[in-house]
């Protein structure tokens, strides 16, 4: 039972790697080897030359698949046709069980025999595998579907997510190595399975944090006494905030206003609201920030002062609006660094 759970962990991890990697792979065999733009080694088979491959399927298309060799790690494109024999090994008198071409799927460990064509691909005459490998591959495919579905749902909700492969490139090489080591000894398989599970956990954490936002940048813009008019210095700081936000993925802008000029708390509250609204109007009218990206502005009045509000400098610092850019952790992978821009405006 423990061995079965270990194998399933390996298969699930391999499924994630294969589902997210934009594969451009082929396998070392005979005549020529090369490299794709991603650095993966590829191989071609001379036209008419017989060849035999043994490895795992890392990509499946409608009438072809890509095999990664167990020994060399290189990859070869294999073509299927109506003459290709697909069977399991063994059985009575070595006959095995026949399967349709659709049984050949991602993650299946196979032995392929055939001949090269004019394009350097291997045209398969025989495809052989064990019953255990077929069950493992089907389990792999079953794990791919819900993962791909969750990622697709997350991308639709955010509206501007990129492919997860671009955000997880650091883990993909390790997960691909897990697929190569799956046929190795029990000790080596357990070690690679542990690393693969960590990669799956990273992916799940990113998906689960789609609705989690963290402050990435903040700025305080200050106002003159009893005024809600933005100064040139304040506008320059808001220009920086807008430029940063437009380049962020999945951002929101939070604006809060503060005022301490009157002993009447209602007067302070109205003035703080006007200051927050001035910031929002500037961002929308001058930088075309969509309203859906701006949280409802709020005026705190005389609450939350930055200091004791006794000296002239302290009162100038408290007459402010705070602007924070919040970014989505699910899209950016890590929390923000809390970078803060100072934009305090000294009144006359």
C-alpha positions, -999 to 999 in steps of 0.1 A, spaced: 0 0 0 28 24 9 45 17 -25 12 24 -43 8 58 -25 44 67 -34 38 59 -70 6 79 -71 25 109 -56 51 106 -83 24 103 -110 5 134 -97 36 155 -97 45 144 -131 10 152 -143 14 188 -131 48 192 -148 35 178 -181 2 198 -180 19 231 -174 51 228 -195 49 242 -231 66 211 -244 90 213 -273 106 179 -269 119 149 -288 142 119 -281 178 109 -288 179 79 -310 203 76 -339 215 101 -364 211 137 -352 206 155 -318 198 191 -312 182 215 -287 150 235 -285 148 271 -274 140 257 -239 173 237 -238 157 203 -241 177 178 -263 160 165 -294 168 136 -318 158 126 -353 157 92 -370 172 87 -405 146 80 -432 139 43 -435 161 34 -405 148 10 -379 148 23 -343 136 12 -309 128 36 -281 121 31 -244 109 60 -222 80 81 -209 55 100 -230 58 137 -222 34 151 -248 4 137 -267 -11 151 -298 -39 138 -320 -18 115 -342 16 117 -325 34 118 -292 69 127 -277 89 101 -259 117 110 -234 144 84 -233 151 67 -200 189 67 -205 198 98 -225 170 121 -215 166 132 -251 132 133 -269 118 119 -301 85 126 -319 66 94 -327 39 92 -353 9 69 -352 -12 55 -380 -38 28 -386 -11 1 -390 4 8 -355 0 -21 -331 -8 -10 -296 -6 -38 -270 4 -47 -234 34 -69 -228 30 -106 -217 -3 -124 -214 -9 -159 -225 18 -170 -250 32 -135 -249 1 -121 -268 -8 -93 -245 -40 -72 -248 -47 -50 -278 -57 -14 -273 -69 15 -295 -45 43 -303 -64 65 -278 -49 43 -249 -15 60 -256 -15 90 -232 7 113 -213 29 97 -186 27 62 -201 60 44 -201 64 26 -235 86 7 -258 83 18 -294 96 1 -326 94 17 -361 113 34 -389 123 70 -395 104 92 -420 116 121 -442 111 146 -414 132 127 -389 102 114 -369 98 78 -359 67 61 -375 56 35 -350 50 -1 -360 47 -13 -324 39 3 -291 42 -19 -260 36 -12 -223 26 -30 -191 -8 -31 -174 7 -13 -143 22 15 -165 -12 19 -182 -30 22 -148 -5 47 -136 -8 68 -168 -46 69 -165 -43 81 -129 -19 108 -141 -44 120 -167 -72 120 -141 -50 144 -120 -43 167 -149 -79 175 -157 -89 191 -123 -56 210 -121 -60 224 -155 -97 232 -148 -88 251 -116 -61 271 -133 -85 280 -162 -111 292 -137 -86 313 -119 -74 329 -151 -110 338 -161 -116 355 -127 -85 376 -128 -87 383 -165 -50 389 -171 -31 359 -157 -3 344 -177 4 307 -182 15 291 -150 46 277 -167 61 312 -169 56 317 -132 68 283 -122 99 279 -144 121 274 -114 102 242 -104 96 226 -138 131 213 -144 130 194 -110 95 180 -118 106 168 -152 135 150 -135 109 132 -114 93 117 -145 127 104 -157 134 88 -123 100 72 -119 113 38 -132 144 38 -109 149 21 -75 126 25 -45 150 48 -26 156 72 -55 119 72 -64 109 82 -28 134 111 -28 122 125 -61 86 120 -50 92 142 -20 105 170 -41 76 166 -65 50 169 -37 66 202 -27 62 215 -62 25 205 -62 20 223 -29 35 254 -44 10 253 -73 -19 247 -49 -8 276 -27 -8 300 -57 -42 289 -68 -56 292 -33 -42 327 -29 -60 341 -60 -82 363 -37 -53 373 -14 -38 408 -19 -7 423 -3 5 459 -2 33 465 -28 37 503 -27 23 531 -6 25 569 -7 13 597 15 3 629 -3 -1 660 19 -24 690 16 -23 726 26 -43 738 56 -81 733 51 -75 723 15 -83 692 -6 -65 705 -37 -35 684 -49 -2 702 -50 23 697 -78 44 675 -56 14 653 -47 5 649 -84 41 639 -92 39 612 -65 5 600 -78 20 598 -113 46 573 -99 19 552 -83 -2 551 -115 28 541 -135 36 513 -111 0 500 -109 -3 498 -147 26 474 -149 13 453 -120 -8 421 -124 -41 419 -106 -37 452 -87 -62 473 -66 -57 508 -52 -68 518 -17 -72 555 -9 -79 570 26 -81 606 37 -73 623 70 -80 658 84 -72 675 118 -79 712 111 -112 716 131 -124 706 166 -157 696 149 -153 659 139 -179 662 111 -159 690 95 -127 669 97 -146 639 82 -159 658 53 -125 674 45 -108 639 48 -134 625 23 -127 654 -1 -90 647 0 -95 610 -7 -119 619 -36 -93 643 -50 -68 615 -53 -92 591 -69 -104 618 -94 -68 625 -104 -59 589 -109 -90 583 -130 -90 615 -151 -53 618 -157 -42 582 -158 -73 563 -169 -72 540 -139 -104 519 -141 -128 524 -113 -130 486 -108 -93 489 -98 -100 514 -70 -115 504 -37 -142 527 -22 -123 558 -8 -128 565 28 -123 596 50 -112 589 86 -114 625 98 -90 631 127 -85 593 134 -51 576 131 -27 605 133 10 599 125 22 619 154 10 640 184 -1 668 160 14 696 181 41 713 160 37 729 126 56 701 109 35 674 127 3 690 116 15 693 80 24 656 80 -10 646 93 -30 666 67 -28 637 42 -43 610 20 -27 576 20 -26 556 -13 -16 519 -14 -12 496 -44 -23 461 -35 -12 432 -58 -26 397 -61 -4 370 -45 -18 343 -67 -6 361 -98 27 374 -85 38 343 -65 53 362 -35 42 390 -11 52 425 -19 83 441 -4 63 470 11 83 496 -8 72 531 2 75 564 -17 76 595 4 56 624 -11 51 647 19 43 683 7 55 711 29 28 739 32 37 775 27 
